[in-house]
Amino acid sequence: MKGKIMCINASLHKVLLENNTIIDTRTRGKLRNQKVFPVVGDNVVVDINTKTIEKVEKRKNYLERPLIANIDKLLIVMSTSIPTFSTYLIDKFLIIAYANKIEPIIIITKMDMIKPKEKIEIKKYISYYRKIGVKVYVNTSVSKIKKEFKGSTVALCGQTGAGKSSLLNRIDASLKLKTGEISLSLGRGKHTTRLVELLEVNDGLIADTPGFSSLDINIDKKDIKTYYKDFKKPCKYRSCSHVKEDGCQIIKLVESGKIPTWRYENYIKFISEAK
């Protein structure tokens, strides 16, 4: 029978079966011999009689930090105030999401804590991200955000203190998260373990993880531009890096204001940081 791994603790694998029951399983010896090591989020085939995982299905994606597979959506939770709004972090998470075939969704929090002038600036960012095809919600749009969970495996990322716990409390009050802890620990206080777990929320699954501990973009420098959705205009040179080449169309779009300077400056930083 098919199922999905919800949690792994030592050699025990908790699997949600397609008949909506959860059982504890172990990995079959032949998989270990083949160096196939299941992770949370893996779609698997289970032998019900022996309660062993017989097969790990092909993964849509795989992240090492946190160790999880087959994420459908990444909610990028970004505060407008305390901690400060950062397009640099948003753009970094967008690259990570696109590189791993995950749909990014930006959630803006604490709009009620900023002045009218600051709101105008934040709305400009929101407008541009939507223009390039990224879904953006303000955290008060609870009904719209809830719909994103249905039938999907969702992970959250963002700054410490951005309001991830508060957001999940709004989506599912039964979680009773401690917002003062400023951690996505789903009611258990601060994490004392590196366990990753999937929990059922609003007809979908939410990844309860210790968080995205690494923000490194492990992508070849020349490939970063492919994850910038607004860098699609062809340049004079096919290999143009959009950094200082003569006649670069992207640089011209930046100079004309069609691509915001802040967006381009983030790109330049990513290029300089790339290995």
C-alpha positions as CSV (number, residue, x, y, z in Angstrom):
1,M,0.0,0.0,0.0
2,K,1.2,3.5,-0.8
3,G,1.8,6.1,1.9
4,K,3.8,9.1,3.0
5,I,6.5,9.3,5.7
6,M,5.3,11.7,8.4
7,C,8.1,11.4,10.9
8,I,11.3,9.4,11.4
9,N,12.7,8.6,14.9
10,A,15.7,6.4,14.9
11,S,14.8,3.4,12.8
12,L,11.0,3.9,13.1
13,H,9.2,5.5,10.2
14,K,5.7,6.8,10.9
15,V,3.7,6.4,7.6
16,L,0.3,7.9,6.7
17,L,-1.2,5.3,4.4
18,E,-3.6,6.1,1.5
19,N,-6.5,4.6,3.6
20,N,-5.8,7.5,6.1
21,T,-4.4,5.3,8.8
22,I,-0.9,5.8,10.4
23,I,1.5,2.9,11.1
24,D,5.0,2.5,12.4
25,T,7.3,0.9,9.8
26,R,10.9,0.1,9.2
27,T,13.0,0.2,6.1
28,R,13.5,-3.1,4.3
29,G,17.1,-4.4,4.4
30,K,17.5,-4.4,0.6
31,L,16.9,-0.6,0.5
32,R,19.6,0.0,3.0
33,N,21.9,-2.3,1.0
34,Q,21.1,-0.2,-2.1
35,K,21.9,2.9,0.0
36,V,18.3,4.2,-0.3
37,F,17.6,6.2,2.9
38,P,14.0,7.4,3.2
39,V,13.3,10.9,4.6
40,V,10.2,12.7,5.9
41,G,7.9,13.6,3.0
42,D,8.9,10.6,0.9
43,N,6.1,8.8,-0.9
44,V,6.6,5.1,-0.3
45,V,5.2,1.6,-0.8
46,V,4.6,-0.3,2.4
47,D,4.1,-4.1,3.0
48,I,1.2,-4.0,5.4
49,N,1.9,-7.6,6.7
50,T,5.6,-7.0,7.6
51,K,5.2,-3.3,8.2
52,T,8.3,-2.6,6.1
53,I,9.0,0.1,3.5
54,E,9.5,-1.7,0.2
55,K,10.0,1.2,-2.2
56,V,10.7,4.9,-2.2
57,E,9.0,6.7,-5.1
58,K,10.8,9.2,-7.2
59,R,11.2,12.6,-5.4
60,K,9.9,15.9,-6.7
61,N,12.6,17.6,-4.6
62,Y,14.9,17.0,-1.7
63,L,16.3,19.4,0.8
64,E,19.2,18.6,3.2
65,R,18.5,21.4,5.7
66,P,15.8,20.7,6.8
67,L,16.0,17.0,5.7
68,I,12.7,16.6,3.9
69,A,11.4,15.6,0.4
70,N,8.4,16.5,-1.8
71,I,7.6,20.0,-0.6
72,D,4.9,21.6,-2.8
73,K,4.8,25.1,-1.4
74,L,7.2,27.3,0.6
75,L,5.5,30.1,2.7
76,I,8.0,32.9,3.0
77,V,6.9,34.8,6.1
78,M,8.2,38.3,6.1
79,S,7.7,41.0,8.8
80,T,7.3,44.6,8.0
81,S,8.7,45.6,11.4
82,I,10.8,44.0,14.1
83,P,12.5,42.2,12.4
84,T,12.9,44.5,9.5
85,F,11.5,43.8,6.0
86,S,14.1,42.3,3.7
87,T,13.8,41.9,0.0
88,Y,17.2,40.3,0.1
89,L,15.9,37.4,2.2
90,I,12.7,37.1,0.1
91,D,14.7,36.9,-3.2
92,K,17.1,34.4,-1.6
93,F,14.2,32.1,-0.6
94,L,12.6,32.6,-4.1
95,I,15.8,31.3,-5.7
96,I,15.9,28.3,-3.3
97,A,12.2,27.5,-4.0
98,Y,12.5,27.8,-7.8
99,A,15.7,25.7,-7.9
100,N,13.9,22.9,-6.0
101,K,10.7,23.1,-8.0
102,I,8.7,24.5,-5.0
103,E,6.0,27.1,-5.4
104,P,6.9,30.2,-3.3
105,I,4.2,32.2,-1.6
106,I,5.1,35.4,0.3
107,I,3.2,36.2,3.5
108,I,3.5,39.7,4.9
109,T,3.0,40.2,8.6
110,K,2.7,43.2,11.0
111,M,1.3,45.6,8.5
112,D,-0.6,47.2,11.5
113,M,2.7,48.1,13.1
114,I,4.0,50.5,10.5
115,K,3.3,54.1,9.5
116,P,1.2,55.0,6.4
117,K,4.3,56.1,4.5
118,E,6.0,52.7,5.2
119,K,2.8,50.9,4.1
120,I,3.1,52.6,0.7
121,E,6.6,51.3,0.3
122,I,5.7,47.8,1.3
123,K,2.7,47.8,-1.1
124,K,5.2,48.7,-3.9
125,Y,7.2,45.6,-3.1
126,I,4.0,43.5,-3.0
127,S,2.8,44.9,-6.3
128,Y,6.1,44.0,-8.0
129,Y,6.3,40.5,-6.7
130,R,2.8,39.9,-7.9
131,K,3.7,41.4,-11.3
132,I,6.4,38.8,-11.7
133,G,4.0,35.9,-10.8
134,V,4.6,35.4,-7.1
135,K,1.6,35.0,-4.9
136,V,1.6,37.5,-2.0
137,Y,-0.8,37.6,0.9
138,V,-1.1,39.8,4.0
139,N,-1.4,37.5,7.1
140,T,-4.9,38.8,7.8
141,S,-6.1,37.1,4.6
142,V,-6.6,33.9,6.5
143,S,-9.2,32.3,4.3
144,K,-7.0,32.7,1.2
145,I,-3.9,31.4,2.9
146,K,-5.9,28.4,4.2
147,K,-6.8,27.4,0.7
148,E,-3.0,27.1,-0.1
149,F,-2.8,24.2,2.3
150,K,-5.4,22.0,0.7
151,G,-3.8,18.9,-0.8
152,S,-0.3,20.3,-0.5
153,T,2.8,19.7,1.6
154,V,3.8,23.1,2.9
155,A,6.9,24.4,4.7
156,L,7.5,27.8,6.3
157,C,10.6,29.9,6.3
158,G,11.5,33.4,7.3
159,Q,13.1,35.5,10.0
160,T,12.9,34.6,13.6
161,G,10.0,36.6,15.1
162,A,8.3,37.3,11.8
163,G,5.1,35.7,13.0
164,K,5.1,32.1,11.7
165,S,3.5,30.7,14.9
166,S,0.8,33.4,15.0
167,L,0.1,32.7,11.3
168,L,-0.4,29.0,12.0
169,N,-2.6,29.7,15.0
170,R,-4.9,31.7,12.7
171,I,-5.0,28.9,10.2
172,D,-5.6,26.1,12.8
173,A,-6.4,27.3,16.4
174,S,-6.1,23.7,17.7
175,L,-2.3,23.9,17.2
176,K,-2.1,26.4,20.2
177,L,1.4,27.6,19.3
178,K,3.4,29.6,21.8
179,T,4.0,32.8,19.9
180,G,6.4,34.2,22.6
181,E,8.9,31.4,21.8
182,I,9.3,32.8,18.3
183,S,9.7,29.3,16.8
184,L,7.7,26.9,14.6
185,S,7.5,24.2,17.3
186,L,3.8,23.5,17.1
187,G,3.0,23.7,20.8
188,R,6.1,21.9,22.0
189,G,8.1,25.0,23.1
190,K,11.5,25.6,21.6
191,H,13.0,22.7,19.6
192,T,15.3,20.4,21.6
193,T,15.6,17.9,18.7
194,R,16.4,18.0,15.1
195,L,13.4,15.8,14.2
196,V,11.4,16.8,11.2
197,E,7.7,16.0,11.2
198,L,4.6,16.5,8.9
199,L,1.4,17.4,10.6
200,E,-2.1,17.5,9.1
201,V,-3.5,21.0,8.8
202,N,-6.5,22.2,6.8
203,D,-6.6,19.2,4.5
204,G,-2.9,19.5,3.8
205,L,0.5,18.8,5.5
206,I,2.7,21.3,7.3
207,A,6.3,20.6,7.9
208,D,7.2,21.1,11.5
209,T,11.0,21.5,11.2
210,P,13.8,23.1,13.2
211,G,13.8,25.6,10.4
212,F,15.9,26.4,7.3
213,S,19.2,26.3,9.1
214,S,21.1,27.1,5.9
215,L,20.5,30.0,3.5
216,D,23.4,29.2,1.2
217,I,22.5,29.2,-2.4
218,N,24.2,26.1,-3.7
219,I,23.7,26.9,-7.3
220,D,26.2,27.6,-10.0
221,K,26.8,31.3,-10.4
222,K,25.8,31.2,-14.1
223,D,22.4,29.6,-13.2
224,I,21.2,32.1,-10.7
225,K,19.7,34.3,-13.5
226,T,17.4,31.5,-14.6
227,Y,15.6,31.8,-11.3
228,Y,15.0,35.5,-11.7
229,K,11.6,35.4,-13.4
230,D,11.9,39.1,-14.5
231,F,15.2,38.5,-16.3
232,K,13.7,36.9,-19.4
233,K,14.5,39.5,-22.0
234,P,17.1,38.1,-24.4
235,C,20.5,39.8,-24.3
236,K,23.1,40.5,-27.0
237,Y,25.1,37.5,-25.7
238,R,23.5,34.2,-24.7
239,S,26.0,33.8,-21.9
240,C,25.4,37.3,-20.6
241,S,25.7,37.3,-16.8
242,H,23.8,40.7,-16.5
243,V,26.6,42.2,-14.4
244,K,28.7,44.5,-16.6
245,E,28.4,43.3,-20.2
246,D,28.1,46.0,-22.9
247,G,24.6,46.1,-24.3
248,C,23.0,44.0,-21.6
249,Q,19.2,44.3,-21.9
250,I,18.6,43.6,-18.2
251,I,20.9,46.4,-17.2
252,K,19.0,48.7,-19.6
253,L,15.7,47.6,-17.9
254,V,17.1,48.5,-14.5
255,E,18.3,51.9,-15.8
256,S,14.9,52.6,-17.2
257,G,13.2,51.6,-14.0
258,K,11.3,48.6,-15.4
259,I,13.3,46.3,-13.1
260,P,13.7,47.9,-9.6
261,T,17.2,48.7,-8.5
262,W,16.7,46.8,-5.2
263,R,15.8,43.7,-7.1
264,Y,18.9,44.0,-9.3
265,E,21.2,44.8,-6.3
266,N,20.1,41.6,-4.6
267,Y,21.0,39.7,-7.8
268,I,24.5,41.2,-7.8
269,K,24.9,40.1,-4.1
270,F,23.9,36.5,-4.9
271,I,26.3,36.4,-7.8
272,S,29.2,37.6,-5.6
273,E,28.2,35.1,-2.9
274,A,27.9,32.1,-5.2
275,K,30.5,29.4,-5.3
